[in-house]
Each structure stands twice: as structure tokens, then as C-alpha cells.
């Protein structure tokens, strides 16, 4: 009779062990996924903070350089002679020295809102200024600063009134392209990045020309509504093919959002992003992140398997004890 009861209880005990192990393992997997996502979104938000901190620091650097420059009376005298070629030649040494420090744009503007000279582009001038940073400076009589998107790239710009003995004689502008920002971010965070901009802000012909000049493939048609204008990856198709979809790009938030989990070349990645705004506060695109979570993922999988083995081992021992107890009933 005892033997019969024991064998009748054995399937129930085994089933209970399996159910218990499954429950614990499922909880472990869910806990792992939740922990990974919490860590991933935290890193996206940290990347956002890093991006804007770098921007603020570079604005300070540009302001400091421009503040020093506008005290130079010799340049004012050359500017007031209204001789573009002479100003260009006179300013080349300073421009090239500034360029070594990352200041890639150097402008002199007239008071009427047209460009008198670009020390970084001799043959382009007299175009009317419609940029937000210039208008800020003109309106306030002080600094105009911020990110602005040109026809093919983002630039961080700083503009200030140019004064001679207290009278306004024009405006001076320093600027830098922002591609180095995501390179610095990669060094600091270990993540890869892409700057993705809505096509309504990018001129297709100019974009094709710039890509050709740089010896790069024209990626304008890779996405329907967006263009990857900068990336830390050698191949931007990684973003296009794996990191996000057009729907994902439209759903990127100011706070930061996770977009996709994907495996590539034996590694596990999580992509995310945060909104990108220009100097006017207009959303023009997103900064996309790709984070290699392979090591963390493997650690969580190992922990989950350990949990499963511990659960099975514990349940097995309990089952043996219960069977032995039943055998003595």
C-alpha cells in the first residue's frame, strides 16, 4: 500500500518540481531583461547628457576665442578698408591656427546682414544671413550661440557684434562642425553613434556633392525621410539595417528611448536615441546610439542558468526527501 501511494505521488512531485523550476527561471529571465533595459536606457540618457555637456563646453571655448579676437584692433582696421582679398590673406594664419583647435568656420559679417568674408571659403560671400544665431546676436546686441544645420552638416556657431570705439561695424562668427563630438562620446562611453536628420533640412544635390568630394557613397536614399549625416561606424548601413526603422526614428523622445535589440556578428546590441534640436528649439533629427551589451548579456544568461540549476537541484533534493518521507508513511 505504501509503495502504491509513493508511486502515485511521484509524478505529482516531479511535475511540481518542473513547474517550480519553470517559474523561477521565467522570473529570472524577466528580471534579467528588465535590468538590461534599465541599464541601457540609463546609458542613452547619460549619452544625451554627455552630448549637451560637450556642446556647452565647446560654446565656452568658441566664446573665449572670439572674445580674445575682437579686442584685436588691427583686424578691425583691415575689415573697415572693405578689401575682401586683403582681409582674407591677412586672416589666413590666424584661421589655420584656429583650425588646429577645431574652429573650422571664421566669418566677418556686415551690419546689413550679409557675409563680407569667409576665411574658410574665399569664393563664397555676399549671401544674406538667415541663421538663428546671427539673428540672436543682432536682436540682443550680444551673443548668438547654438547648433545650426546647414545644407549638409551641423555646425556649432557663436556670433558677436564687432565694435570699433563703441560703434557697431559688423559681426564676427566662429564655428565648428560637430562630427568630433560623437567621436569624443564614443571614447568616453564605448558606444557608437549616428546623427540622423530629417530630409526636409538637407539639400539632396548639395549632399551628393559633399559625399562625392569626401569619397563617400551617397546615402541620401538609404532612408525614406531621414539621412545619416554622421556616424562613428565605418559603415552607416549598420544603423539602417539593424538599429532602427523609420517608425523608430519618428518615436524618439527628448528623454531618450530604446529602439531595438539585435544580434550582429556574434554580438548582442541595443540601440536607442534622443532628440536633436537646433538653436531655435526646432527638432531636426536624433542622435542614435548602439551599445554592445554582449558581456552583460552573457553574464545575465550565466546567472539565469545558475538559477535554473540551483532551482532544479533544490527541487530535486526536496523531491527525494518527500519521497523518503512518503515511504515511511
Residue pairs with C-beta under 8 A, 6 or more apart in sequence:
2 326
2 327
2 328
2 329
3 327
5 326
5 329
6 323
6 326
6 327
9 322
9 323
9 326
10 323
13 319
13 322
13 323
14 319
16 315
16 319
17 312
17 315
17 316
17 318
17 319
20 311
20 315
21 308
21 311
21 312
21 315
24 307
24 308
24 311
25 304
25 307
25 308
25 311
28 303
28 304
28 307
28 308
29 304
32 300
32 301
32 303
32 304
35 300
36 270
36 293
36 296
36 297
36 300
37 258
37 270
39 293
39 296
40 258
40 270
40 272
40 291
40 293
41 256
41 257
41 258
41 272
43 189
43 191
43 272
43 289
43 291
44 256
44 257
44 258
44 272
44 273
44 274
44 289
44 291
45 255
45 256
45 274
46 189
47 185
47 189
47 191
47 193
47 256
47 274
47 287
47 289
48 256
48 274
48 287
50 185
50 188
50 189
51 181
51 182
51 185
51 274
51 287
54 181
54 184
54 185
55 147
55 156
55 178
55 181
58 102
58 156
58 176
58 181
59 145
59 156
59 158
61 101
61 102
62 103
62 145
62 156
62 158
62 174
62 175
62 176
63 143
63 145
63 158
65 98
65 101
65 103
65 174
66 158
66 160
66 172
66 173
66 174
67 160
69 75
69 94
69 172
69 174
70 160
70 162
70 163
70 172
75 87
75 90
75 91
76 162
76 164
76 169
78 86
78 87
78 90
78 91
79 87
79 108
79 116
79 162
79 169
79 170
80 164
80 169
81 87
84 116
84 117
84 125
87 108
87 116
87 117
87 119
88 117
88 119
88 122
91 106
91 117
91 119
92 119
94 106
94 119
95 106
95 119
95 120
98 106
98 174
99 120
102 176
102 180
103 174
103 175
103 176
104 120
104 155
104 175
104 176
104 177
105 118
105 120
105 155
105 157
105 173
105 174
105 175
105 176
105 177
106 118
106 119
106 120
106 173
106 174
106 175
107 115
107 117
107 118
107 119
107 171
107 172
107 173
107 174
107 175
108 115
108 116
108 117
108 119
108 162
108 170
108 171
108 172
109 115
109 116
109 129
109 134
109 159
109 162
109 170
109 171
109 172
109 173
110 116
110 170
111 168
111 169
111 170
111 171
113 128
113 129
113 134
113 138
114 126
114 127
114 128
114 129
115 124
115 125
115 126
115 127
115 129
116 125
116 126
116 170
117 125
118 124
118 125
129 135
131 148
131 157
132 144
132 146
132 148
132 278
132 279
132 280
133 144
133 145
133 146
133 148
133 157
133 158
133 159
133 173
133 279
134 144
134 159
134 171
134 173
135 144
136 143
136 144
136 145
136 146
136 159
136 279
137 143
137 144
137 159
137 160
137 161
137 171
138 144
138 171
141 161
142 160
142 161
143 158
143 159
143 160
144 157
144 158
144 159
144 160
144 279
145 156
145 157
145 158
145 159
145 279
146 156
146 157
146 278
146 279
146 280
147 154
147 155
147 156
147 157
147 178
147 276
147 277
147 278
147 279
148 154
148 155
148 157
148 278
148 279
149 197
149 201
149 202
149 278
149 284
151 202
151 203
151 206
151 207
152 202
152 203
152 206
152 207
152 210
152 229
153 177
153 178
153 179
153 210
153 229
153 230
154 177
154 178
154 195
154 197
154 229
154 230
155 175
155 176
155 177
155 178
156 175
156 176
156 177
156 178
157 173
157 174
157 175
157 279
158 173
158 174
158 175
159 171
159 172
159 173
160 171
160 172
160 173
161 168
161 170
161 171
162 168
162 169
162 170
162 171
162 172
163 169
178 195
178 230
179 230
182 193
182 194
182 195
182 230
182 231
182 232
182 287
183 232
185 191
185 193
186 192
186 193
186 232
190 291
190 292
191 289
191 290
191 291
191 292
192 231
192 232
192 233
192 238
192 289
192 290
193 230
193 231
193 232
193 287
193 288
193 289
193 290
194 228
194 230
194 231
194 232
194 233
194 236
194 239
194 243
194 287
194 288
194 290
195 228
195 229
195 230
195 231
195 276
195 285
195 286
195 287
195 288
196 223
196 226
196 227
196 228
196 229
196 239
196 244
196 249
196 273
196 285
196 286
196 287
196 288
197 226
197 227
197 229
197 276
197 284
197 285
198 225
198 226
198 284
198 285
199 220
199 225
199 226
199 227
201 284
201 285
202 220
202 227
202 229
204 220
207 218
207 220
207 227
208 218
208 220
211 217
211 218
211 219
211 220
212 218
219 227
219 228
219 236
220 227
222 228
222 236
222 237
222 240
223 240
223 246
223 249
224 246
225 246
225 249
226 246
226 249
226 285
228 236
228 239
228 240
229 285
231 239
233 239
233 290
238 264
238 290
239 271
239 288
239 290
242 260
242 262
242 264
242 269
242 271
243 259
243 260
243 262
243 269
243 271
243 288
243 290
244 259
244 260
244 271
244 273
244 288
245 260
248 259
248 260
248 273
249 273
249 286
249 288
251 257
252 259
252 273
252 274
252 275
252 286
252 288
253 274
253 275
254 274
254 275
255 274
256 272
256 273
256 274
257 272
257 273
257 274
258 270
258 271
258 272
259 271
259 272
259 273
259 288
260 270
260 271
261 268
261 269
261 270
262 268
262 269
262 271
263 269
267 292
267 294
268 292
268 293
268 294
268 297
269 290
269 291
269 292
269 293
269 294
270 290
270 291
270 293
271 288
271 289
271 290
271 291
272 288
272 289
272 291
273 286
273 287
273 288
273 289
274 286
274 287
275 283
275 285
275 286
276 283
276 284
276 285
276 286
276 287
277 283
277 284
278 284
